Amino acid sequence: MKTRITRLMTVASVAAVVALTVAGCSAGGTAGTGEKGKIYLDLSYSGNNWQDEGANLAMSVANSPEVLAKYDVKKVISGSDPQKQISDLQSMIASGAKLIVLYPISPTALNPVIKQGCTAGVTFVTYDGTVTAPCAYNVSYITGAQADDPTKAFFGAQTAKALVELMGGKGKVMMNRGVAGTSTDTVHYDSAKAVFAKYPGIQVVNEYYGNWDSSVSKQETAKALAAHPDVNGIWSEAGEDGVVKALEAAGLKIPVTGENSNYFRLKLSEGWPGVSSGSPPASGAIAMKVGLQILDKGASSVPKDIEIPLAWVTTQTAKVCPGTEFVDGCNFFKDADDSFVTEIFQKDLFPESSYDAATKGTPIVKLQPLPDLKKFTQPESRRLYTRGACDAGYKEGLVNSGQDPKGLNGCVKG
Amino acid sequence: MSESTVSTPPSGAVPLSTPPGSSRRAAMLHRVTQPVIVWVLVIAMIPLSRLFSEHFPSWSLINNAIVLGLFLAVVAFGQGFVILSGGIDLSVPAIIAYGAFFTGALSSAGVPTVLAIILSVAIASAIGLINGVIVARSTFPPFIVTLAVSTVASALLLGISAGRPGQTAPRGLIALFNGSISPAGIPIAVVIFVVVVAVGCLVQFRTSLGRRTYAIGNSMRAATLSGLRVRTTTVLVYWIAAVAYGIAGVLLMGYGSGSDLNIGASWLLPSIAVVVVGGSSIAGGSGSYLSTVGASLLLTILSIDISAIGLSEGVKQVLYGVVILVSLLLSKVGGRRQ
């Protein structure tokens, strides 16, 4: 009796699974011909300020009235496992997606599914991270240059140079890296080391991984400071607010370069020596706008490789905003969390941003059209870092002209 | 007396070759000597750290070891208690995240700091209660139960927070760790550390719950047969462990003055490592919180030392793993000799 019931239950559950799968597939199959096109935002991990703001800003664009009139918009969280992101992308393609804006977990692992999607007519736009699949559009600051001088490229190199200058060209440096093994960390680190190597008076005494997290960065910095109380400067990726807090707890005030946390900029405005630069969450919204323009005006209206200029805020220029807008050159907020990432505006590409859009995803009422993006095209010499290879007509080599620092690996004509 | 020895049930786990009296004495000895071995190592490590940096040993080293070791010691109290009862708890990261998140969220919403902390620990500890009830009522292995519960809990937290982390920590909490309060020149974090160790030892050695936990961990069957309320004890063990993780979350919130939702992720494996390095049996029934605290300090000092020599991250991790293995071997050899 018991076994018969078990067997019945097995048959029933198998039938249910089959029915559900069939229903799921047919729903996926017909959705593509629905009246509204589908747009997806696929983010990686959720739960830190950067990812949260990037996703909120992208959704604030996607949920604006003019976009909602034409498209259905969905947000999917893929976590930190590439396999999960691949299967999420597959189901988006199967459901008839027109546009997928994504934070890619891996620069290479997603390539097969992206190729498959491109063939099916899906447009892929990545933000912050990049993918090497040629049919996808990359929107990233990783190789970006300073807004006033496009030859001064790479976050890692530019902040390293600024740190050396703040230290008067000599002294001991510690480096707070990001997440070990990620391509972003490698680009930042390698370009920074290339700069430090040019100054014989600079000695890198310790390197550690803060995982782009302020709490971990504070712990690791505190450990390293115990061993090197005589350090003269710290070069940091995201998590620099933790670095500054560890220095404060140890009673040290030395130059720090890092990314865009609200606390760091507050300290800069109070006279802490340093530079704030690096990854802007605004890139989520910019990628969404780029994707929408491709749907609207066609693929030829947009370059494949878009480089967002580096933010650059120093002790002299850090200035608190009276309200929730970037006005009169202000660049951080009075009431934001310490690790809130301040770069939510981009003056050319996303001036219509708002603090509410970044913190709550409040829809943007009126989207501004993107300017001519030619100015934001990544130079061919830096493609190696985001595409994993050089364009046709270029080959791998040391870039010695048109870029400062000279001698970094890249693509040269020939 | 002799009759009862003869009629030992066939499933009994008492090793026949050892007279019961001497094995109990050995266990008692082990319980006393284990903390001594670990603490001797801790004290030896302080001058030995000179090998890693010319700036060591220093007050800064000891201060950092205590502050960073505090989080580990609090988390490991919970994990150690669960392991003592014969279980294991994989929900550490999720519960730490609850403690940290709600402290920030509630105090940002205007709830007074102390009340916010109490409420957060209460909310966080509810997850432990669920763990305990399922472990006590089912025959599923604790690691599966705690893994499943913590997966659900993390997903719920992601939903509740809408992905938004890191409210600013209340000022009073931040002040605990930024060096601004130090009565009689002693940093307040050190005072907290001493209080934590005292309370932890009190719960483990001086309460009936502590003694019942040892009994369950030694033999669930014997404990049941002797009329112990096994289920109630199990529920309480997981609940108290979750209270500890929740408090660790609150402390970490103060230390980092804000928190990502994955703030607890890096504490799970170290929490198990220090319990085992401290000489507790991973199968339950034996161990001392005093040794666990010593092991927390030992591993923290080691990680500071390893950080000081500036090796690449891969080598650091390898070294850290090797050190855990070696101290395990040492504690086993030390234990056997008794």
Interface residues (C-beta under 8 A of the other chain):
Chain A: Y45 S46 G47 N48 N49 Q51 D52 A55 I77 A180 V205 N206 E207 Y208 Y209 D213 S214 S215 V216 K218 Q219 E220 A222 K223 A224 L225 A226 A227 H228 P229 D230 G242 K245 E248 A249 A250 G251 D337 D338 S339 F340 T359
Chain B: F52 S53 H55 F56 S58 S60 L61 N64 V67 L68 L158 S161 G163 R164 P165 G166 Q167 T168 F177 N178 G179 L252 Y255 G256 S257 G258 S259 D260 L261 N262 I263 S266 S303 I304 S307 A308 G310 S312 E313 G314
